[in-house]
Amino acid sequence: MKLEVVVLDWAGTTVDYGCQAPIAALRETFARHGIDITPAEARRAMGLPKKEHLREIAAARGMDLDVDALNAEFEPIQLSILESHSDVIPGAPEAAERFRARGLKIGSTTGYTRAMLRVVMRMAEARNFRPDFTVTPEEAGGGRPFPWMAWRNLLELRAGSARQCVKIGDTISDIEEGRNAGMWTIAVARTGNETGLSEIELTAMEGGDREAAITAAKNRLLAAGAHYAVNSVAECDAVLEEIEERLSRGERP
């Protein structure tokens, strides 16, 4: 039995090294109400649909806010800064081509709305990255951790079974989405939300501190249920081979 589909996340996995765009927009949204949320607070629920993400932050602070109104403020803020924070992560386009060379189709899920994703996709396509299918929470009837976006990918890309598919993402909600969909899961640590640093910030760190931060991120993602954890999407090839070997032995996610 062979793998058929990989379902990729966007921010922190294939674009936006360190998952910076949502953090900047979330902090600005709350700042307009005189509330200074920390990056850690903003990152805790990363990967959820953005309205639910706002709700989680407010609830964690015990704030009684109109989340619909807050989301209406957030969306234009996020749209205004996406272009400055959504560069393709180094190695992602090449990884996608290797996946296709293996015979895999490439899907994607996101916490962004379609309007936001259009901006990100336009930038990604200019750098030779384009998945075969995209879906947003509102188009699937809900977002992570529910499996519905992942299942839409499997349906549209005609996957034979969920166990022949792999979800690759950088947030705990990505891993929950993949596990709930019955897929194998690969967590991306170095470039993603759990490490939460830009490429420049990581490069500036002392080697031991950098590796400690990445290892801690991997451990959190593995504890959340990821089958594997890697540094970046560019390092998934050997893991995909191992998963196929496990499938050939009759193993399931």
Secondary structure by P-SEA (a helix, b strand, c coil): ccccbbbbbcccccccccccaaaaaaaaaaaaaccccccccccccccccaaaaaaaaaaaaccccaaaaaaaaaaaaaaaccccccccccaaaaaaaaaaaabbbbbbcccccaaaaaaaaaaaaaacccccccccccccccccccaaaaaaaaaaacccccccbbbbcccaaaaaaaaaacbbbbbbccccccccccaaaaaaccaaaaaaaaaaaaaaaaaacccccccccccaaaaaaaaaaaaaacccc
